[in-house]
């Protein structure tokens, strides 16, 4: 799986497209992005999750910000 590095203070924008069955991660202020396509069945429940590598890693949900 390919991705890009996230650092302290980075803002990652997540775009979910249920019609195309894909999630796009974009690093704000850059051209970097990563797309994950998936196969979902009707009525599947989807959950957002994050993987932490270090004890003090954290994620802050800032809500929807239309740009």
C-alpha positions as CSV (number, residue, x, y, z in Angstrom):
1,X,0.0,0.0,0.0
2,X,1.3,3.5,-0.9
3,X,0.8,6.6,1.2
4,X,2.6,9.7,2.3
5,X,4.2,10.7,5.6
6,X,2.2,12.7,8.1
7,X,3.9,14.9,10.6
8,X,2.9,16.9,13.7
9,X,0.7,19.8,12.6
10,X,-0.2,18.3,9.3
11,X,-3.9,18.6,8.2
12,X,-5.2,15.6,6.3
13,X,-8.4,16.0,4.4
14,X,-10.5,12.9,3.9
15,X,-13.0,12.7,1.0
16,X,-15.4,9.8,0.9
17,X,-17.2,9.0,-2.4
18,X,-19.9,6.3,-1.8
19,X,-20.8,6.2,-5.4
20,X,-17.3,5.4,-6.6
21,X,-16.5,3.4,-3.5
22,X,-13.3,5.2,-2.7
23,X,-11.6,7.3,0.0
24,X,-9.1,10.1,-0.9
25,X,-6.6,11.4,1.6
26,X,-5.1,14.8,0.8
27,X,-2.4,16.6,2.7
28,X,-3.6,20.3,3.0
29,X,-1.3,22.8,1.4
30,X,0.4,20.2,-0.9
31,X,-0.5,18.3,-4.0
32,X,0.0,15.0,-2.2
33,X,-2.9,12.6,-2.1
34,X,-3.6,8.9,-1.8
35,X,-6.7,7.1,-3.0
36,X,-8.1,3.8,-1.6
37,X,-10.7,2.1,-3.6
38,X,-12.8,-0.6,-1.9
39,X,-15.7,-2.9,-2.6
40,X,-18.7,-2.4,-0.3
41,X,-22.0,-4.2,-0.3
42,X,-25.3,-2.4,0.2
43,X,-26.0,-1.7,3.9
44,X,-22.3,-2.3,4.9
45,X,-21.3,-0.2,7.9
46,X,-18.1,1.7,7.4
47,X,-15.9,3.0,10.2
48,X,-13.1,5.6,10.2
49,X,-9.9,4.4,12.0
50,X,-6.3,5.5,12.3
51,X,-3.1,3.7,13.0
52,X,-0.7,5.1,15.6
53,X,3.0,4.3,15.6
54,X,4.1,6.2,18.8
55,X,2.5,6.5,22.3
56,X,1.9,10.2,22.0
57,X,0.4,10.3,18.5
58,X,-3.0,11.9,18.2
59,X,-5.7,12.7,15.7
60,X,-8.0,15.7,16.0
61,X,-11.3,15.7,14.1
62,X,-12.0,19.2,13.0
63,X,-15.3,18.6,11.2
64,X,-16.3,19.6,7.7
65,X,-14.5,22.6,6.2
66,X,-15.7,23.5,2.7
67,X,-12.9,25.1,0.7
